[in-house]
């Protein structure tokens, strides 16, 4: 899928200055996706597109043209990115003219010069070269600034061969200090040179005039003699007679020497045949030599001999030579087939492939062997990838193939990582790890993880050579110089046609890699047809987050290695998408496994309470979350080019829901622990922190936990979770860029508070109900009647018993958690005060002594638990006092000590004495109520 690219940016050019036609290397970013994408390149305002050679998205090579500006930017324009910018500039230097007699530090080709107007080399004969000193006098270079001369003679030149030659500029530059007499001599020299040129041809004719006349006379005499001979009629012309004489002489000689000459001709023919055999033994021996050299593998010798024979006898018309040359061609065709078979044979090294391609190009093999090699290598890589998958699947099903699927991972540098992970997992399970045995980790490393390791190793071992082979094919380095010149035009056409084909090959390899990994790890992300082709693992168990993290790291390293090959990003996008899906899956699996692990935390509760009333369970829960998030740190971190795991709203919602589930699972564990029957609690290992009060005030021989104590411990843990743990976890989530943290915290807090309130109510019900239930029987014990009772002598036993029970509750709560004491006692006091108020309101009438007794007991209870009074309990005590008859008008019904006179004053004093007596007699028991927290927690 094409995407809009960033405009090209040129960040460097080497060299950064030079004369016109200097070859430069341009570097930058987004310099196009190919040679067809490059549509414009200007340096100092001159269009250099014709000489540009696109190398990669960050490199272009071209030649600087003749520009008007001496310094300017480098602007690259592409189809995909548009017109670009440049952070560097190029300085154009003026070319320095070097004459024939001038000294130079470099070699100067005197026979050629570069014509900048027609962009081609032209040969110039030596006679046409101009002298370096046309005036014929000494040159004295001036120190006049060159730039000022250029400004003074704008558009002109000091070069006397130029069309815009300026004589004044030339004289200022070369003869600024020359005297007038010397300049006059220079004028005379110029005149002599001009006269020599105009009179040169005429002087040549004058000097050889006599020779011309003699030649003319000789030609005329010969013409007249031939005409005279032709007019004689007797025996023909002179030439006719001469011919007849010569023919007769030849016939006579043949008759005399016919036998001798015949033997001589035979000997000459034999000698000539031997000479031909000796002279052309190279051709006659060549077929046999070719066969021998092919067997030895000396293909270079064969190619050199063939080229030599082809240049000598390729167009011969001699039948013998034709016959032997045909034998040579037959053997060369067999060699071409042999080299092509070796070229297409897999596996083979890049060096051998290049060598065979060069041989075939030198032999001018038909077709395109290099492209055939690329196609064969592509098919081989795909076959290797599928074979790798099939081997691991068979091994997983218990059908191990030969030397498969556990291929030699020991040679893989990344296998050490697998071994370390396997060792860690083994030690955590309490097992042993034998580092010296290959089988020790073979069965501990999941097959699918080992498969991904092997698959990526396979791709990284094959694809670089495949990519380099294509680059060599594009830039022509596969071919020798001879083949380069012969096939350059045809190959350039093929490259343009086959760029899209090669891109499809790379995409097929990437798609195969991605789909094979998906088939192993994410089968549900494939369509049904693809799942049958790339899947087949039949594994129900989900990989752990630890192994998925390792797979993600492996794929990231694979992506970085492929990027280093300068493979375009659009071809690797499928790998990035796979990494993103695996990262999302790893987060999900890790959170699910964390929830399962937290569900088992209840089994690890040791009920050991520290000085703050907490067990190790909240800390274990927090550590479990922290460990899970730390294991996801590398997965959640975005590498260059990667998208965030939480970019999709669906992923955000799923992660948020899983996080809430983790919290609720732990809350459910707490609830299960609080309601677990006593018989299910293993107390053989229980103890308390040495810094905490003695939990039972006795020896631990009979150590056990009651349901009320477990409720208190769980309540203490709930308070700590609400106050500290859940807030810490929210910070961890935020640190790792989780989304919906507010919702996670809100829902978790609500569930925790609901559990806390429910457990608290259960505990209050267990503790307060017996105390409340004992009030009414205690008040009316011994047929006590408020209407008819003796004068009060002190607080009755039922109230003391209730206070002792409240003290027992205080002791139990204080032993577990000091922080829970105010909250628990406040609710117990509320229940007791409410029941006392109800009982008082149910009494129809009080006698004077009964009212005083009731007021004494109400005030004694209220003053004793004053630090735990809440607005509700205060209201209940007020209502209870209001139900009693007043001792005197105007007296404060809420006060126990009255200030009235007479009989009411005596009752007040009696009430005060009895209260003091009660507090004095029970001051030791009531001391616990003086150490309460200054503020009550909300119930």
N, C-alpha and C positions, 0 to 999 in steps of 0.2 A: 504494500500500500504506500503510495507516494505521499510525502509530507513536505510542507513548505520549509525550505532551508533558510538559514541565516545568510545575509549578504557576505560575499567574500571579503576577507580581511588579510592584507599583506603585512606580515610582521618582520620580514627579513629578505635581503637580496645580497647575493655574493657573486662577484665583487660589487661594491657599491659605487664604483666609478670606472670609466674606461672610454675608449674611442668607439666610434660607430662600428657595428658588427662584432662587438665583444659578446661572447657567450656567457650568459648569466643564469644563475639558479634562483628562482623565486620561491620563498617559503611563506606559509601562512595557514589560515583556517578556512574551511568551506570553499576550496578553490575548484569546486565542481565534482561531479560524480563520474566523469569520463571525458574523453576527448570530444565527444559530440555535445556535451553539456557546456563546453567552453566556447563562447561566442564573441569574446572581445578581450584584447590585451593591449594596453598602451603604456609606453614608457617615455616620459618627458614629452607627451603629446603625440608620439609616433606610433602607428598601428604595427604591432609586432605579432599579430595572430598567425601570419603565414609561416613564421619560423618557430612558433610555439609547439612544444612537445609536452603534453599532459602526462605526468608520472603518477600522481596520486592526489587525494583531496588536500594534501598539504605541500605539494611540490610541483613546480612547472619549470621547464628549461626552455630558453629562447635566446635569440640574438637581438641586440639593441640596434635599431635602425638610425638613419641620419635624421636628427630632429633639429628643430629651430631653437628650442630652449636648451640651455646648458645644464639645467637642473630641474627635475620634476618628479611627480609621484608615479607610482606603479598602480594602475587601475585594472582590475580583473572583473569581467562581466560574464555571468553564467545564466543559463536558462532557469535553473532552479532557485538561484539566490538573487539574481538581478545585478545591478552595478554595485561594485564593492568600494572599499576605502583602503587607505594605506597609511601605515605609521612610519614608514621609512621613505627615503627618496634616493634617486640615482643621479650622479653627476656625470655629464657627457663631456669628455675631453676632446680637444682639437687634434686630429691626426697629424703626426710630424712627418714631413717629407724627407726622404733620405736619398741623396744623389748617388751617382755611380762611384765617385771618388771619395765620398764622405765615410768617415769611420762610424761603425755601428757595433753595438754590443751583441746583436742578434743577427742571424743569417737573413739576408734580404734576397728574395727571388728576383733576379735582374731581368728574367725573361717574361715575367707575368706581373700584372697589376690588377687590382680589384676595381672594376668600374661600378661606382656607387649608383649611377643613374640607371643602369640596366640590370643590376644585381647578378652579374655573372663575371667569371674570369675571362680575360682576353689575352691572347698571346701577342707580343709586340716584338718585331725583329730588332736586333741591337742597333741597326743604323737609324731607327726611328726614335731612339731615346734622346731626349734633349740634354745638352750639357748642363752641368750644375752651375757654371759661371758664364752666362751668355755675353757679358761685356768684355771678358778677357782681362780684367784687372783684379787686384786683390780685394777680397771681400772683408769689410770691417763691420762686424755686427754691432748695432747700437743697443743701448739699454733702455730704449723708449718703451714704456709699458704696452703690452700687447692689447689689453682691453681698450686703452685710449685710442690706439690705432684703429681698432675695429669700430669704435664709435665715430672716429673722424672720417673713415672711408666705409660708411655703412653699405653693405651689399657688395663690396668689392673684395679683391683678393690680391695678395702679393706674389702669388704663384703665376709665373709668366706663361704656363701652359693652360691656365684657366681662361674661360670665356669672359670672366669679369676682372681681367688683369688690370691693376692700377700701377702705372709706372712710378707715380709719386710715392706710393706706399712702399714699392720695391726699393727705391733709392733711399728712403728714410730708414728702412730696416737694414739694408746691406751696405750702403755707402754714405752714411750720414756724415762721416769725417773725411771723405775722399776729396782731394783738391780738384780745382776746376781743370787743370792741365790733364789730370788722369781721366776726368770725365770726357775731355775732348778726344783722348786716345781711345776711350771706349766707343765713342761714336764712329771713329775711323774703323775700328774692328768690326762693328756691326755692318758698316757699308761693304767691307771686303767680303764678309760672309754672305751678304745678299747678292753681290756680284758673282761669287763662285756658284751659287745655286742657279742663277739665270743663265750663265755661260757654260755650265758643265757639259751639257749634251753637244753643244756646238763645238767646243774645243776637242771633244773626243773624235768627231768626224774630221776636223781639220788635220789632226795628227796622223790619221790612217788613210789619207786621200789616195796615195799611190797604190796602196794595196787594193782598194776598191776598184781602180782602173784595171790592174793586172787580172783580177778575177773576172771582170767583164770581158776582156779580150779572149781569155781561155775558153769561156763558155761559148762565145761567138764562133771560134774556130772549130770546136767540136760539132756544133750545129751544122756548119757549112759542109764538113767532111761527110757527115752522115747523109746529108741530102745528095751529095755527089755520088756516093756509092749506090744509092737507091735508084739512080737513073740508068745504070749499066744493065743491058738486057742479055748478055751472053751467058754467064753462069750465076747470075744472081748477085746478091750483095756480098760484101766482105764478111759479114757475120754468118751468112749462109754457108760460105765456103769453109769457114773455120769449124762450124758445127759438123759438117760432113767428115772432115779430117779426123776430128776427135772421135766420132762414132766408129770409124774404121779401125783406129788404133785400139779402141776398147775391145772390139770383137776379136782382133788378133791376139790381144793379151789374154782374153778369156780362154781362147782355144789352147794356148800354150800352157797356162797355169791352172786349168780347171781342177785337176785332181789334187794338186798341192793346196789350192785355195779351199777345196772342200774339207780336207783334213784340218786345215787351219780354222775354218768356221766351226767345225765340230769341237775342236779343242777350246776355241773361244767361248762357245756356248756352255761347255762343261765348266770352264773357269768362271764364267759369269754366274752360273747356277751356284757354284761354291761360294762365290763372293756375296751373292744375294742371301744365301743361308747364313753366312757369317755376319753379314751386315745387318740382317733383320731377324737374328736369332731371338731378340727380345720378344717379337710378336709370336714366333713359332713356339717358344717355350712358355708363353704367357698363360695358356689354359692350365697347364700342369702346375705352374707356380701359384696360380690363383687357388687351386684346390689345396695345395700344401699350406699356404698362408691362412686359408680359412680354417683348416684343422688346427693350426697353431693359435688362432685367434688374432693374428696380425692383420686386422681389418684396415688399418691405416696404409700398410704397404700395398694391399690389394687395391684400395681406392686410388693411391698415387699411380700405380702401374696402369690402372684402367684409364685414368685421365690422360696419361702420357700416350697410351695406345689410341685413345679416341682422337686426340689432337693430331696424331700422325697418320692414322689409317681410317679415320671415321668416314672420310669422303673418297676413299680410294676406288679406282675402277679396275685394279688388277684382281683377277679372279682368285688367285692364290691368297692374296691378302684378305679379300672379301670372305673366303672360306674360314680362315683362321680367326678373323675378327668376329664372325658369326658365332664361333665356338666361345670366344671371350664373352660375348653378349649373353649367351645361354648360361654360362656360369655366373655372370653378374646378376642375372634374373634370379637364379637359385639363391645367391647371397642376399638379395633383397628380401626374398621370402623368409630366409633364415633370420635375418635381422628384425624383420617385422614380427615374427613369432616371438623372438626374445624380447622385443619391445613390449608386446602385449602380454607377456607372461607375468603373472603376479604370484607372490610379492616380488618387488624389485626396488632397488634404491634409486633416488633421484639422479645420482651421478651416472648410473648405468642407463637410465632412460634418456638423459641428455646425450650421452655418448652414442646410443643407437640412433637417436633422431638425427644427430649430426652426420652419422655415416649414411643414413638413408637419404638425407638431403644432398650430400655430396654425390651419391649415386643417382640422383634425380629420379627417385622412386615415384611411381604414379600415385595419385591421391595426395592425402595430407597425413603422413604418419604421426606427426605431433598431435594432431587433433584426435586421431584414433587412439593414441596412448592416453590422452586426457579422458576420453570416453570409457576406455577399459579401466582406468584407475577409479573413475567415479562408480562404475558398477562393482568393482572390487570392494570399495569402502562400504557400500550399502550391503553387500553380501556378508562382509565381516560383522557388521552391526547386528544383522538379523541372526547370524550364526551364534554370536555371543549370547543373545537373548535365548535362543533355543537351547543352548548348552546349560544355562543356569536353570531354565524351567525344567529340563529333564532331570537335573541333579536334585531339584527341589521335590520332584515327584518320586524320587528314589530310583531313577534310571540314569546313573552317571554315564556320561559319554567319555570317550578316550581323551585323557588329559584335559578334562573339562568338567565343571565350569570354573573350578578354582585355578585359573590360569596363573602364571608365575607372577603373583603380586609382590613377591619378595624383591623383585628388581624395580618395583615402582616406588619412588621416593615417598609417595603419599600413603603407602601401606602402613607406615609407622603410625600414622594418625589413627587408622583403623585399629591397629593393635593396641594403641593406648586407650582408645574408647572401650574396646572389648575388655581390657584389663580392669579399667575402672568399674565397668558394669559387673564384672565377676567379683571384684572385691566387695562391692556394695551388697551383693547377694550372699556374701560369706564364703564364696568359692575360692578355689586356688587357680592360679594362672601359671602355665608352664611356657615361659618365653622361648624355650629352645625347640618347641614342637610346633610345626605348622598347623597340625590338626587342632591344636589347643584353642585357637581363635577362629578356626574355619567354621565351627558349628555355633560359635557365639555371635559372629557377625551375621546379620540377616542376609539372606541370599540377594534380596533386592538391593540392599546397600552395596554389597560386593559387586553386583551387576552394574550399578551406576558408576562405581569406581572404575571397573574394567572398561565400560563403554566409553566414558570420557577419556580414559587413557588411550584407548584405541583411536578415537577421533583426533586427539591431539598428536598422536604419533603419525597419522596418515594425512590429515588435512593440510598441515604446513607444506609438505612436499607437493601435494596436489596444487595448492595455491601458488607456490613458487614455480611449478611447471607451467602454469597458466601465465604468470608474469613473464617468464622467459619466452613463452610463445608469443606474447604480445610485443615485447621489445626486440625480438629477433635474435636474442643471445643463444638460442638453440642451434642456430645455423652457422656454417662457416662463411667466410667473406665471399667466396665464389657463389655459394647458394644464396647468400643474402642479396647479392646484386641481381641474380637471375630471377628470384621469386619475390622480390620486395613488393612490387605493385600488386601481384596476385594475392600475397599474404595479407597486405593491408586491407584489401577488400574482404578477405575471409575473416579477419579479426573483427571488422565492423559487423559482419553478419553473425558471428558466433559469440559476440559479447553477451547477447541476451540468452543464448543457449547455455553458456557457462554459468550465468547468473542463476538459471533454473537448476543447474546441477548443484550449485552450492546450497540453494534453497531446499532442494530435495534432501541433501545430507542433513541440514539443520532440522528440517521437519521430521526426518527419520529419528534423529537424536531426541528431539523433544517428545515425539509420540511414543518412542520406546520407554522413555523415562516416565511419561504419563501413564502408559500401560502398566508399569510396575508399581507406581506410587499413587497415581491419581486416575484410576481406571474409569471413574464416573465422568471425567471431563472429556472422554472420547465418545464418538458416535459408535453405534453398535457394530458397524462394518469395521471401523478402525480398531475397536476393542478386540475383535476376533483376530485381526492381523498383528497388532502390536501388543496384545495382552496375553491372556492364557496362564496367568500365574496361579490363580485359584487359591489365593491366600486371604483368609478372613481377618487374621490378626492385624491390627493397625500398628505401624511403626511408631516407636516412641519419639517424643520431641527431640531427644538427644541425637538419635540417628537421623531424623529429618534435618536437624541443624547441620550435621556433618554433610549430608547430601547437598544442602544449599551451599555450604562453603565450597564443596567440590565443583558445583556448577558455576559458582562465581569465579573460581580460579580458571575454569574452562573458558568462560566468557572473556576474562582478561587476556588469556593466551590467544584467543581468536581475534580479539581487538588489536593485539600487538601485530598481527599479520596485515593490518590495514584493510581488513575485510569491511566493506560498507556496513554501517549500523542497521540499515533496513533489512539486510540479510540475516542479522543476528537478533532481530526484534522478537522472534519466536522464543529464543532462549531467555530473553528478559521476561517475557510473559510467563514462561514456565517457572522461573525463579520467583516471580511475584505470587503465583498460585501456590507454590510450595511454602513460601513464607507465611501466607495466610493459613494454609493447612497446618503448618507447624505451630502457629499460635493457637489454633483451635485444639489440636491434639494435646498440646502442653497444658492448656487450661482444663481440658477434660481429665487428663491424667492427674492433674493437681487436685481436682475435685474428688477423684477416687482416693487419692492419698489422704486427703483431709477427712474423708469419710472413715478411714481406718485409724484416725487419731484417737478416737474414743477408746480403742484397745490399749493405747499407750498411756492413758491417764494413770498416774501413780498416786494421786491424792496427797502428795507431799505439799504442805502449805508453807509458804515463806512468811516473813514478818509482815508483809502487806496483805496477807490473806489470799494469795494467789498460788495456783499450781503452775506447772510448766506448760500446760496446754495452750494458753494464749500465745506464749512465746514460740511454741512449736508451730502453731498456726501461722504466725507472722513469718517465721523463718521459712516455712514451706512456700508461702507466697513469694517471699524475697528470692528464694532459690529458683523458683519457676521463672520469675521476671529476669533474673540474672542470666538464666540459660537462654532467654529470648533476646538478650541485649544485641547480639550480633545479627539476629534475624530481623529485629525491628529497625536496626540502623540501615539507612539508605546509602548504598554505594553509588558512585557516579553513574548517572543514567538510569537509576532505579526509582520506581515510584513508591509512595508510602503504602504500607500495609493497610492503613485505614482510609484509603482514598475513596473506596466504595461505601455508600451508606449501608448496604446490606451487611458488609463485613463489620462495620462499626456496631450495628445492632446485635449481631451474633456474638461479638466479643463482649459487648456490654452485658448481654444476657448470661453468658458463661461466667463472667465475673460475679454477677449477682448470685448465680447458682452456687459458686464456690462459697460465698459468704453464708448463704442460707443452709448449705450442707453442714458447715461448722456450727451454725446455730442449732440445727437439728441434732448434731452430736451432743451439744450441751444439754438439750432437752432430754435426749435418751439417757445421758449420764445421771440426770437429776431424778429420773423416774425408774432407774434400774433397780430391780429387787435386791434386797440385801444378800440373798444367796448367790447372786451373780457377780458380786464384788470380790475380787481377789485381794485380800488384805494381808497376805503373808509378807509383802514387801513394803507395806505402808510405814511411814514415819513422819515426823514433823521437822521443820527447820529448827536448828538448835537455838536460833535467835528468837523464835516465836514462843509464846507461852505454852505450858504443858496442855496438850489438847484435852486430856481427860483427868489430869490431876492424880494419876495413879500409874502404876507400872503398865508396860505395854505387852504384858504376857497375854492379855485378852484383848488385843487391839482389834477394833472393828469400828465401822462408820455407820451411824444411823441415817435414816432417810433425811431427817432434819439437818444433819451436818452436811450431807451431800448437797442439799438444797442451798445451804449457806455458802458452800464452796463455789457452786455454780453461779450463785448470785454475785459473789465477789468477782469471779471471772468475767461475768457480764458487765459489771461496772467498769472494770479495767478495759474491756473491749470497747465500750462506748467512749470512755474517756481518752484512751491512748491508741489501742491497736488499730481500730478501724480508720482513724485519722492518719496514722502512719501508712497504712496500706493505700489510702487515697493518694498520699504524696508519692508513693512508689509508682502507682498507676500514672499519675501526672508526669512523673520524671521519665517514664517510658512512652509518653505521648499517647496514652489510651484516651479514647473518646467516651463521652457520657459519664465522666467521673461523678458528676453531681447526682445523676440518677442512681448510680451504683451505691453511693454513700447514703442517699435518701432511703432507698428501698431496704438496704442492709440495716440501717439504723432503726427503721420502723419495725422490721422483723425482730431485731434484737430487743428493742424496748417492749415489744409485745410479749416476748418470752420472759424478759425480766419481770414485767408486771405480773404475768401469770404465775411464775415461780414464787414471787414475793407474796402474792395473795395466798398461795398454797401454804407457804411457811407460816404466815400470820394466822391462817385458819388452824394449822396444827398447834400453834402455841397459844394463841389468844382464846380460842374456844374453851379449852379446859378451865382457864382462869375465869373467864366470864361465866361459864356454867357453874362454877363453885361459889359464886357470890350469893346468889339467892338462897341456896340451902344453908350457907354459912350464916347469913343474916338472921334467918328464922330458926336456927338450931336451938333446941331446948324450948320450943314453943314460945319464942320471943315475940312480944307484941309491942308495937310502937305506942299503943294507947295506954298500956299498963306495964311500966318497967321501972326498975329502981334507978336512983340517981347514978349518973355515969361515974365510973371509977377508972376508966382508961379505954384505950382502943381494944376492940374485941379481937378474938383470935382469927376470925374469918378474913379480916383485912390484913392481919399480919401474914396469914398464909398466902393471900393473893400477892402481897409484896415479895414474899420469899420466892414465889413462882416467877414473878417478874424479874427478880434478881437472878434466878436460874437461867431465864432466857437471856438476860444481859451477859451472864458468864459464858453461855454457849456461843453467843454471837461474838463477844469480845475475844474469845479464844480463836475463832476463825478469822474475823476481819474487824478491826476497830472502826473502820469507816462505815460499816453497816449498822453499828449500835444505835445511833440516833434515829436512823430511818425505821428500824425494826421496833424499838421501844416506843417511838412516837405513835406507831400504829397500834401497838398493844395497849398503850395508855388510852388512846382514842376508844378502843373497843371496851375497855374496863369502865371508863368514864361514861360512855354512852349507856352501858348496862346499868350502872349505878344510878344514872339520871332516870332511866326508865323505872327502876325499882322504887325510887323515891316518889316519882309521879304516880305510881300505882297505889301508894299508901293513902287510905281515905282520910285518916286524921292522926295527928301526933299529940301525945301528952307533952307536958312541959319537959319532963326528963327524956322522953323519947326524942323530941326535937333537938335537945342539947346533945344526946348521944349520936344522932344522925349527923349533926353539924360537926361534931368532933371527928367522926370517922371520915366524912367528906373532906374536911380541911386537912386532916392528917395525910390522906392519900394525895390530895392536890399539892400540898407543900413538899411532900417527899419526891414526887416526880415532876417538880416544877420546870426543870431544865428540858424536859421532853414534851412540854405542853405545846399543842398546835392550836390554831384558831378553832378547830372543830372540838378538840377536847376541852378547851376553855369554855366554849359555849355549853358543852354537856355539864361541866361542873357548875356553871352559872344556873342552868335550868334545874339542876338537883337542889341547889341552895334555895332557889326561888320556890321550890315545892314545899319547903319547910316553913312552919309558922315563924313570924318575926318575933325576936326577943323583945324588942321595944320599937315604938314608932320612930321613924326617921333614921333608924340604924341602917347601915350599909349591908345589904344582904350578901354582898360578895366578900365581906371581910369576916374573918374569924374572930378578931379581937375587937370588941365593942367598947364604946366609951360612954355608955349610959350610966346613970346613977341608980342607987337603990338596989332592988333585986336584980335588975338586968346587969348592973355592974358586978355583982357577986357571981353571976353566971359567966360573965366574960372572964373574970379572973380564974374561975374554975376551969373554963375551957382552955385558957392560956397555960395553966399549970399542967393540965392533962396532956396538952400537946408537947410541952417541953419534956415532960416525963417520958412520953412515947419516943421522942427523938433521942433522948439521952439513953434510954434502955436499948435502942436499936441503932445507935450511931455507927457501930461497926458494920452491920448489914447494909445500912443506907449510905455508906461511904462511896459505893460504886456509882451512885447517881450524881456525885459531885464532879466526876472526871469526864463528863460528856463533852462532845464537841460543841463549840459556841453556836454553831448554826445547824439547823436540821435539814437533811436532804429532802428533796421532794418525794412524796410517796405516790 
